[in-house]
């Protein structure tokens, strides 16, 4: 996964994080004064797997703001 991610507003404190193909890979949630990435994946049977998916290693990464370019750079680095 090396293409930019996009953010889709869910509510005032949550954005869905989508990969370049539009697949849901996590959430960006405002927790206090920071935004934390919460990875999401799905099991083989299609159930949601919190903390799973292709960005599991970045689960709980902190961001200052919900900016798609910054989130992409942080989550996709390395």
Backbone torsions as a table, in degrees:
resi	resn	phi	psi	omega
1	UNK	NA	106.3	-179.0
2	UNK	-131.9	5.1	176.5
3	UNK	-91.6	157.0	-177.9
4	UNK	-59.7	150.2	175.6
5	UNK	-94.4	159.8	175.6
6	UNK	-124.3	159.5	179.8
7	UNK	-116.7	132.8	178.7
8	UNK	-121.7	119.0	-178.7
9	UNK	-59.4	135.1	174.2
10	UNK	-105.6	-47.5	173.5
11	UNK	-157.5	-170.6	-174.1
12	UNK	-59.7	-30.0	-176.5
13	UNK	-115.1	11.5	-176.3
14	UNK	-142.3	135.5	171.7
15	UNK	-124.0	138.2	169.8
16	UNK	-79.6	137.9	177.5
17	UNK	-103.0	123.1	-176.9
18	UNK	-117.0	142.1	175.7
19	UNK	-79.9	-179.5	-175.7
20	UNK	-61.4	-24.1	178.8
21	UNK	-89.8	1.7	179.9
22	UNK	86.1	8.6	179.2
23	UNK	-80.3	137.7	-179.8
24	UNK	-74.9	120.3	-178.8
25	UNK	-116.8	-3.4	177.9
26	UNK	164.5	-171.8	178.0
27	UNK	-127.9	151.7	168.6
28	UNK	-111.6	115.2	-174.8
29	UNK	-118.3	135.8	176.1
30	UNK	-79.6	122.3	178.3
31	UNK	-127.6	105.3	-174.4
32	UNK	67.3	-125.0	-177.6
33	UNK	-95.7	0.9	-177.2
34	UNK	-122.7	166.5	175.4
35	UNK	-110.5	128.5	179.8
36	UNK	-114.7	138.6	175.6
37	UNK	-84.0	131.0	176.8
38	UNK	-119.0	107.0	-178.3
39	UNK	-65.6	147.8	177.8
40	UNK	-140.5	136.4	174.8
41	UNK	-134.4	-175.1	175.4
42	UNK	-131.9	146.7	177.4
43	UNK	-79.3	173.1	178.4
44	UNK	-59.2	-32.9	180.0
45	UNK	-84.6	3.0	175.5
46	UNK	90.6	5.8	178.7
47	UNK	-80.0	146.3	179.0
48	UNK	-69.3	135.8	-179.4
49	UNK	-120.2	93.5	178.8
50	UNK	-57.5	135.8	-179.2
51	UNK	80.0	2.2	-177.3
52	UNK	-103.3	-164.7	177.1
53	UNK	88.3	-173.4	-173.1
54	UNK	-70.2	-14.9	-179.1
55	UNK	-114.2	29.5	179.9
56	UNK	-53.7	-41.9	-176.9
57	UNK	-64.1	-19.9	-178.7
58	UNK	-98.9	4.7	-179.9
59	UNK	-54.8	131.8	-179.1
60	UNK	76.9	10.4	174.3
61	UNK	-62.3	139.4	-174.7
62	UNK	-101.9	139.9	177.0
63	UNK	-130.0	153.1	179.4
64	UNK	-78.7	-29.4	-176.2
65	UNK	-154.5	161.5	177.9
66	UNK	-83.4	76.7	-179.7
67	UNK	-113.3	119.5	-174.4
68	UNK	-57.5	-40.2	-179.3
69	UNK	-66.4	-43.5	179.4
70	UNK	-67.6	-41.7	179.3
71	UNK	-64.4	-44.0	176.9
72	UNK	-59.3	-47.5	-178.5
73	UNK	-61.3	-43.1	-179.7
74	UNK	-69.7	-46.7	-175.4
75	UNK	-75.2	-29.4	-175.3
76	UNK	-99.1	-0.7	178.6
77	UNK	-68.3	131.3	176.9
78	UNK	84.0	NA	NA
